[in-house]
Amino acid sequence: MRGPRLSRRAAALAPSSTAAVARKAKALAASGVDVVDLGLGEPDFSTPDFVSRAGIAAIEAGRTRYTDVAGEPALRDAIAEKYRRQHGVAITRENVLVTAGAKQAVFNACQVLFEDGDEVALFCPYWVSFPEMVRLSGASPLLVPSEIETHWKPIASDLAERATPRTRGVVLNSPNNPTGSVVDREELQGVVEWCAARDACLIFDETYDRFLYDGRPHVSAAALWDEHGDRMVITGAASKTWAMTGWRLGWAIASREIVNAMASYQSHSTSNASSISQSAALAALTDPVRTDEVVAEMLGEYARRRETMIAGLRAIPGIRCLAPEGAFYAFADVSELYGSREVAGSADFCERLLVETGVAAVPGDAFGADDCVRLSFATSLRAIEEALRRIAAWVAAPVRSS
C-alpha cells in the first residue's frame, strides 16, 4: 500500500543534522560502544535551583492552565526590563512575545514577515534550522558567505553585493552557532541600515548573549532599537543562560504590529508557552544577582574547556580552528584531511569519525560550510580530552585499504 502524499513543504524539508547525530550517537552507545558526544549543543549544567524551585512552586500552586497567548504579563514585563536595563531602550510588554524557545520565535517571525517569491539573506555559516524556516515561509534563502580568514564575521558590504530586489530580510545569529563569531558593531549597524533603506527586516538571534570570552562585550541589535526598532525582531531564550533547554522558553522583541501578528500566528499553532516554564523564567529574569553568579560559574568552566579544545585541535596536523569569541562550539576546518582519510565531505567525515572512534561531531554542510565540522565543548573536560586523544590517533593512523 502507498502511504499518504506529503506536501511539497514537508517533502523538501532537510532533517536536522544535530538531531540526527544525537540519534546515531545514542544508538551506538545503546549497542555498547563507548561514545564521546560532542554533537548536540546543550549545557551539561543543571537548571539553577532557584529557577527549578519556581517551576515546582508553580505546579504546587496550580498554575498549570492556559496563559495569555503572548505570555504572562509579569514575564513580558521582566523581559522588557532586561532590555531596558542592559541596553537603555524604551521597550514595554507590548513589544514582547513569549514563545516555546527561541526557535519558535524565529519561526513565527519568518511566517509573518516573508512570503512566496521573497529572498531572505543568511550569513553563512548559519544555524542549521534557519534555511528551513525561511523555506517554510515560502521564501528562498540567499546565502552570504563569511570566511575563516576574517574570523567568520558577517560583513554588511557582502550583503549589499549579493542582495537582489527580492531580498526582504536578513537572519543573523550572534554569538554565532556554529562558529562562535561575534558580529562587529559597525557591521551590525550597516546591516540594519541596509534593511531600513530596502524596506527589509532583520531577525537577530542572541540566544548565546551571556557567553562571550576574553572580556568581549555582547553586540546587540537592541542598541539600535530607538532608531530602527520597526525593522528588527530580536530573539532570545532561557535555554542557554539558565541551562533550561528542556523547559522550552524563549521570546521575541519587536514592534507592536509585528508582535501582534506573531501572537495571532502562534494562537493557531502552539498557543502559549508552558505556564510552568514561564514561572521559572520569571524567577530567573527577576533575580539578576543570582543569574550573574550562575552565568559566571558556567562561563568560567566553558572558558577552560574552550582552551583545551582549541589547543588540542590545533595540535592535530591538517586541522585549522579559530578560538570562538562566544557560544560553546569549535568550528574546525578539516578539509585538508578529506583526501588522506578518503572521505567525500563533512558528512562522510563525521560518519567515519563516529563509527571508527566513537566521537560524535556535526558535519559542517548542515551549516553551509562543508569544509568544517562542529564540536561542542558543553561537556566535561575529561570527555573533551578523550575525544581529542581519539581524533589525534585516528588522523595519525594509516588508512586501511578496503
Secondary structure as UniProt FT lines:
FT   HELIX           8..12
FT   HELIX           17..30
FT   TURN            31..32
FT   STRAND          36..37
FT   HELIX           49..60
FT   TURN            61..62
FT   TURN            69..70
FT   HELIX           73..87
FT   HELIX           93..95
FT   STRAND          96..99
FT   HELIX           102..113
FT   TURN            116..117
FT   STRAND          119..124
FT   TURN            128..129
FT   HELIX           130..136
FT   TURN            137..138
FT   STRAND          140..145
FT   HELIX           148..150
FT   TURN            151..152
FT   HELIX           156..162
FT   TURN            165..166
FT   STRAND          167..173
FT   TURN            177..179
FT   HELIX           185..197
FT   TURN            198..199
FT   STRAND          201..205
FT   TURN            207..210
FT   TURN            214..215
FT   HELIX           221..224
FT   HELIX           225..228
FT   HELIX           229..231
FT   STRAND          232..237
FT   TURN            239..243
FT   HELIX           245..247
FT   STRAND          250..253
FT   HELIX           256..267
FT   TURN            268..270
FT   HELIX           275..285
FT   HELIX           288..314
FT   TURN            317..318
FT   STRAND          320..321
FT   TURN            327..328
FT   STRAND          329..333
FT   HELIX           336..341
FT   HELIX           346..357
FT   STRAND          359..360
FT   STRAND          362..363
FT   HELIX           364..367
FT   TURN            370..371
FT   STRAND          372..376
FT   HELIX           381..396
//
